[in-house]
Amino acid sequence: MKKTLFATIIALMSLMQYGHAFSSPKPPVSIITQQEADQLNAKLDKANNLIEPYMFLANTKHKKANKKKLRQAIKLYDEVLNRIPDHWVSLFFRGKAYQALGEHENAYQSLKLAFYYQAENKDVLNEYALEAMELGYFKEALSVLAQGQKRYRSDIGVRGNYALALIMNNNIEDGLKALRQVQTQWPDDPITKNIIVIAEKIESGEAKLPTTVHGLRKIK
């Protein structure tokens, strides 16, 4: 298996035990038996295998969504969440499944909950913020990314998305400044280069600031 976001979070899952409290602001629903834990793990394994082809960062091109498999995975994650509502890994993966289906409101709601329970995970932060921006919740995305980019100075995703959120909040000057800082640290990143060109066109008046991230990416 290629090393993707999927592999990264699966590694985190191996550290968890269902009989323990998850990272959450509230106590666990209940203590479960080893038999039930094994059943839940089996469901997670099956669901994770179903969505593995789609476990890339948002907006990364991948094969056309297999809707049947994604729906099956969502159903399995729902079964886990019915038993353990604060299981952030299931919330995250379910959000990714909805994302692959193009159901951005459902993806946003699931990823927002995952962030609520696991705000320290930078992949959860990135995906939640991207889905918020997909729906036009630019101030919300900027709020969480502003905090995140202070913690994850060495992460190009968080830093770049913070700059994108500034731009979508019509703060072009600070957005460009943040982008150029990213470019200094990662000079060969093509996405950063492209967004800088777009932001400069907006700043000069050559292009108008669109109302969606999708519209921003379409600026040539």
C-alpha positions, -999 to 999 in steps of 0.1 A, spaced: 0 0 0 13 34 -8 20 57 21 -10 80 21 -31 98 47 -49 64 52 -17 47 62 -8 75 86 -41 74 105 -42 36 105 -9 38 124 -26 60 149 -55 36 152 -31 8 162 -24 28 194 -61 28 204 -80 2 225 -117 2 225 -120 -5 262 -103 28 269 -116 64 268 -110 81 235 -97 117 233 -129 135 241 -142 163 264 -167 138 278 -165 104 294 -168 72 273 -203 59 266 -195 27 284 -169 -1 288 -173 -27 261 -163 -63 261 -133 -78 242 -158 -96 220 -176 -64 210 -142 -47 205 -132 -74 181 -165 -70 162 -160 -33 160 -125 -37 148 -136 -61 121 -162 -35 109 -135 -8 108 -111 -30 89 -138 -37 63 -148 0 60 -112 11 58 -105 -13 29 -136 0 11 -125 36 11 -87 31 9 -85 44 -27 -101 77 -16 -78 84 14 -60 113 -2 -61 149 8 -91 169 -4 -89 181 -40 -64 154 -50 -75 137 -82 -83 100 -78 -103 74 -95 -141 79 -100 -160 73 -68 -174 38 -63 -207 49 -47 -217 14 -36 -185 8 -17 -185 42 -2 -221 38 10 -212 4 25 -182 20 43 -204 49 57 -229 23 70 -201 5 88 -187 37 103 -222 46 115 -225 12 132 -193 19 151 -204 55 159 -237 43 172 -218 24 198 -189 49 204 -202 84 193 -168 101 200 -147 77 179 -128 104 159 -112 80 135 -146 68 123 -158 103 121 -128 113 100 -130 84 76 -167 88 72 -161 124 63 -136 113 37 -162 89 23 -188 117 20 -161 139 5 -154 113 -23 -192 112 -30 -193 150 -33 -216 153 -3 -198 183 12 -223 192 39 -222 157 53 -184 156 50 -182 189 68 -204 178 97 -185 146 101 -151 162 99 -161 190 122 -170 164 149 -137 146 143 -119 179 149 -140 185 181 -127 152 195 -92 153 180 -82 189 174 -45 180 178 -44 160 145 -32 182 116 -49 160 90 -82 163 107 -77 201 110 -68 204 73 -97 183 60 -122 200 83 -110 235 72 -111 226 35 -147 213 37 -157 244 56 -142 265 28 -159 243 2 -192 254 17 -183 290 20 -176 291 58 -144 311 53 -143 328 87 -147 294 105 -119 279 84 -97 309 90 -103 307 128 -91 271 131 -63 274 106 -49 305 123 -44 285 154 -32 255 135 -5 272 115 11 284 148 14 248 159 24 232 126 49 256 112 66 227 93 34 215 76 29 229 41 -8 218 41 -18 238 72 3 268 62 -10 268 26 -46 264 37 -42 292 62 -30 315 33 -60 303 12 -84 311 40 -70 346 43 -75 351 6 -111 338 7 -118 362 35 -107 390 12 -75 396 30 -54 394 -1 -23 413 12 -19 390 42 -27 359 22 0 367 -3 25 374 25 16 340 40 20 323 6 54 338 0 65 326 34 54 291 24 72 294 -9 104 304 9 103 272 28 90 250 0 102 268 -32 93 239 -56 57 234 -46 35 239 -77 3 245 -58 17 274 -38 31 289 -70 -2 287 -87 -22 303 -59 3 331 -57 -3 339 -94 -40 338 -88 -38 360 -57 -16 385 -75 -42 388 -103 -70 394 -77 -48 420 -60 -41 438 -93 -77 438 -103 -71 415 -133 -94 389 -117 -122 392 -91 -123 373 -59 -147 345 -64 -172 333 -38 -160 297 -38 -127 279 -36 -137 260 -67 -141 294 -85 -106 305 -72 -90 274 -87 -106 281 -121 -88 315 -125 -62 312 -152 
